[in-house]
């Protein structure tokens, strides 16, 4: 699925729409697909950073939080990279604050180990 989205980047917007349906189990599956896309190319997320970082505080299902926490780790890792990259231009202080606050919440609440590990990695940087 991630390959299909990579080949058709216009599918990222509908994918965000599915993820935003936080009460539906399908949001977890959509999160996994988005995580696969972001592992390949984080640049596809930049046009949607405002929506993505606003969505963070709404996610609560373990199947959704794990992949989203990994995406947060990828974003923070790219932002604090020593080599210049696009993330340093697109990620704002507001984005960083939303990611930090949400990751901290995921660490202290009862979520699976992967979500906590990804969140801790994002907070560590």
C-alpha positions in Angstrom: 0.0 0.0 0.0 2.8 2.4 0.8 4.2 1.9 -2.6 0.9 2.8 -4.2 0.8 6.1 -2.2 4.4 6.8 -3.0 3.5 6.5 -6.7 0.3 8.6 -6.2 1.1 11.3 -3.6 -2.3 12.8 -4.1 -3.6 9.9 -2.0 -1.9 11.3 1.2 -4.8 13.8 1.7 -7.5 11.0 1.7 -5.2 9.0 3.9 -5.1 11.8 6.5 -8.9 11.9 6.3 -9.1 8.2 7.2 -6.6 8.6 10.1 -8.6 11.5 11.5 -11.6 9.2 12.0 -10.0 8.2 15.3 -12.9 6.2 16.6 -12.8 3.9 13.6 -10.5 0.9 13.6 -9.5 1.6 10.0 -7.5 4.7 11.2 -4.9 2.4 12.6 -4.4 0.7 9.2 -4.2 4.1 7.4 -1.6 5.1 10.0 0.5 2.1 9.2 0.3 3.0 5.5 1.3 6.5 6.2 4.2 5.3 8.4 5.4 3.2 5.5 5.3 6.2 3.2 7.1 8.4 5.6 9.9 5.8 6.2 10.6 6.1 2.4 10.2 9.9 2.0 9.3 12.2 4.8 8.9 15.1 2.4 5.4 14.0 1.4 4.1 15.0 4.8 5.2 18.6 4.8 2.1 20.0 3.0 0.0 18.4 5.7 2.1 19.2 8.8 -0.5 21.5 10.4 -3.3 18.9 10.0 -1.0 16.1 11.1 0.3 17.8 14.2 -3.3 18.9 15.2 -4.5 15.3 14.7 -1.9 14.0 17.2 -3.8 14.8 20.3 -6.9 13.1 19.0 -5.3 9.7 18.4 -5.9 7.2 21.2 -6.0 3.7 19.7 -2.8 1.7 20.1 -3.0 0.7 16.5 -3.0 4.3 15.5 -0.7 5.8 18.1 2.2 3.4 17.3 2.7 4.4 13.7 2.0 8.0 14.3 4.6 8.0 17.1 7.1 6.6 14.6 6.3 9.4 12.2 6.9 11.9 15.0 10.2 10.3 15.6 11.1 10.5 11.9 10.1 14.2 11.8 12.1 15.1 14.9 15.1 13.1 13.7 15.0 14.9 10.3 14.5 18.3 11.9 17.5 17.9 14.3 19.8 16.4 11.6 23.2 18.0 11.3 22.8 18.0 7.5 20.5 20.6 6.0 17.2 19.3 4.8 13.7 20.4 3.9 12.2 19.5 7.3 14.2 22.3 8.9 12.4 24.7 6.7 8.9 23.2 7.0 8.7 22.2 10.7 7.8 25.2 12.8 8.1 25.8 16.6 4.3 25.2 16.9 4.7 21.8 15.2 7.6 20.9 17.5 5.5 21.9 20.5 2.5 19.8 19.5 4.7 16.8 18.8 6.6 17.2 22.1 3.4 17.6 24.2 1.7 14.6 22.5 4.7 12.3 22.7 5.1 13.1 26.4 1.4 12.2 26.9 1.9 8.9 25.1 4.9 8.1 27.3 3.0 8.6 30.6 -0.2 7.0 29.5 -1.0 3.4 29.0 0.1 2.7 25.4 2.0 -0.1 23.9 5.8 -0.3 24.2 6.4 0.6 20.6 4.5 3.9 20.9 6.3 4.7 24.1 9.7 3.9 22.6 9.1 6.0 19.5 7.8 8.8 21.7 10.9 8.6 24.0 13.2 8.7 21.0 11.5 11.8 19.7 11.7 13.5 23.1 15.3 12.5 23.5 16.3 14.5 20.4 
